[in-house]
Amino acid sequence: MIHPLSDSQSNSIGEDTNVWQFSVILAGATIGNNCNINCYVFIENEVMIGNNVTIKSGVQIWDGMVIEDDVFIGPNVTFTNDIQPRSKQYPEHYLKTIIKKGASIGANATILPGITIGEYSLIGAGSVVTKDVEPFTMVYGNPAMIKGIVDEKGTILKRFTK
């Protein structure tokens, strides 16, 4: 279902994917099956989104991003793709940010460009992620630091005190 109040220019949106009102998806974007793209989401051209992905309201997915299957992106998560942004100056290519299978990113987290978020990792709400996140780890804070180990369901298996 693509809501009539969205602006979906892509012909590469999978089956059973919902795109809600006031979202914009540019022509070059590829989105898998059974995704939920909430309202007020912007998705640029050079973006690949896998299957069973949830993107909550207020998220922008910029050129150079790959989001694998089963990823959850909370409301107002901020992604960046330019390490040295300047008005009217564009890099030759954007840094690739990869969100691996099963990862979850909490509300209002900020993800710097060129980061890989590992499989089934858990990013706490409000975190600022400045470096790669290992698989099955829980990180939070500013800057985000490893605070525990999680399983595929997100259950915290071990907490670190530091």
Secondary structure, DSSP 8 states (H G I E B T S, - for coil): -B-TTSEE--S-B-TT-EE-TT-EE-TT-EE-SS-EE-TT-EE-SSEEE-SS-EE-TT-EE-TTEEE-TT-EE-TT-EE---SS-BTTB--SS---EEE-TT-EE-TT-EE-TT-EE-TT-EE-TT-EE-S-B-TTEEEETTTTEEEEEE-TT--EEEE---
